[in-house]
């Protein structure tokens, strides 16, 4: 059991159990994405649901990356990355790319994909793919918020069903 964090923010007491926070935020239905990049000649990928549109002018979005994750160093050094918004049929890819300790090399071999001119992997069958260049970063707690300037995007011809995440489980939304 994780003990509550007893802290103070601007003089206000904070007594939040991280497990309870995880349960509470798990009530927020989110889309599921796979974020990819290439660093040191190797593909790096992670499943992410902490992805948010930031701005329309300029067009920007953000991802949140755990600082202890292997993906963190890769995306920070690469500077270019893609967000692949997953179709419900891509659940297996989401599960695989969220598995801690999976082999780094060839991790995308079982995930159908192609590459754009930047070299990042774009997942075949995604509802949309968005390629970004890192614009800003902000360390916040145990994560880094990475804000990307959108370089290009592709929207699937067929709308499909979105892969979603709710209360620790994958589902779909049509």
PyMOL commands that set and color helices and strands:
alter all, ss='L'
color gray80, all
select helices_A, chain A and resi 18-25+70-78+88-96
alter helices_A, ss='H'
color red, helices_A
select strands_A, chain A and resi 5-9+12-16+30-31+33-39+42-48+51-56+59-66+80-85+113-115+121-123+128-140+143-155+162-166+169-173
alter strands_A, ss='S'
color yellow, strands_A
deselect
rebuild
show_as cartoon
